[in-house]
C-alpha cells in the first residue's frame, strides 16, 4: 500500500499599496501552501526518509497537521469531601496516527495516564 497525500490549495490574500496615493489594494492568489505562523512547520528529513521506506509519501506540514489531532486531555472533578482530582490522558489514536507510529516504531500512547489529587 502506498500513500500519497497531495497538498491542499489555499486562497491567499495579498495587500499592496499604491505608491502615489497610499491606497491599499487587495488581491487574491491561489497557492499550494503558505505559512500562517512564524514558527517553522517542518518534519526532519530523517523522519520523512523513514516514512518513505514504509511507502508513506507526504509533505512534512501535512504530517504535522494530521498528527496534531492526537492530543492529551485533562478532566477535573471535585469529590464529595471537597478534594479536586485531575486526570490527564491521551486520546485514542486514529488509524492515520497508528500508521505513522508503526512506521517510526513509536508507542501509540507516548505518555502514561496521570491522576493528581489536591
N, C-alpha and C positions, 0 to 999 in steps of 0.2 A: 504494500500500500504506500503510495506517495502522496504527500500532502503539499499542495501549492496554494498559498493564500496571496491573492493579488491585492495591491494597495487600493484603498478606497480613494475616491475623488472628493475634493472639497472645493467650496467656493470661497475664495479669499478676497476680503475687502481691501482695496488699495486706495490710500488717500494721497492726493497730490495737491500742492499749492501752486497757483498761478503767480509767477514772479512779479508781473506788472500790477496786478490788482489785489493780491493777497487772498483771492477767492480760493476756497478749498473744493476740489472736485473728487468725487468718489467713483471708482470703477470697480468692477469685479472680474476675477480671473479664475478659471478652473485649473486647479493644481492637484498633484498626486498627494502631497502632504505638506504640512508646514508646522513649525514649532509654535506652541501656544504658551510655553513656559520658558524661563531662562535656563533651566537645568537640561542637561543632555538626556535624550531618550535613546540610549544605545545599549545593545547587548554585546558583551565581549566576543570577538571573533572566534575564540576558542570554544565558546558555548555554541555558537552557530555552526561551527565545524562539526562538533559532536552531534548536534541535532541533524545535520545533513547526512551524517553517516548512518542515521536511523531513518532516512528518507523523509525528513521533515524540513521543508524548504519554506521559510517565512522571513519577512523583514523583521529586524530587531524591534522596531517600535510596535509592531503588531504582536510580537511575543509578549512584550511588557504589558500591552493593553489587555490581552487575553488573560495573563496571569494575575493581573491586578484585581480580578474579581474573586480570588481566593483570599479571604480576609480572616481576621480574628475578631470575635465579638465579646463584649462584656455584658453580663446580666447582673444587676444589683437588686437585692431584696432585703427586707427587714424581717427578722424573726419575731415571734410573739414576745420574747423577752427584751426586744429593743436592739439586738445586735444587727449590724449590717454585714451581709455576705455578698462578695463579688466573685462571680465565676467567669473565667476567661477561657474561651475555647475557639479553636479553628473551625471554620465552616467546612462542610463536606466538599471535597474537591470534585469538580466536574470532569467529564470524560477527557476534555482537552488538557486539563491540568495533569491528570493521570498519565496521559500520553507523553507530555513533556517531562514529568518527574521520572517516569520509567526510562526514557531515553538518556536522562542525565544521571540516573542511579540515585535519585533523591527519595526521601520518605514522603508519603502523602501528607503527613502531619509533622512538619518540622519542629513545632513546639508542643509540649505536653499541655493538657488541660490544667488549669490552676484555680484553686479556691482560696480566697483570703477572707478572714473574718476580722471585723473591727469592734 
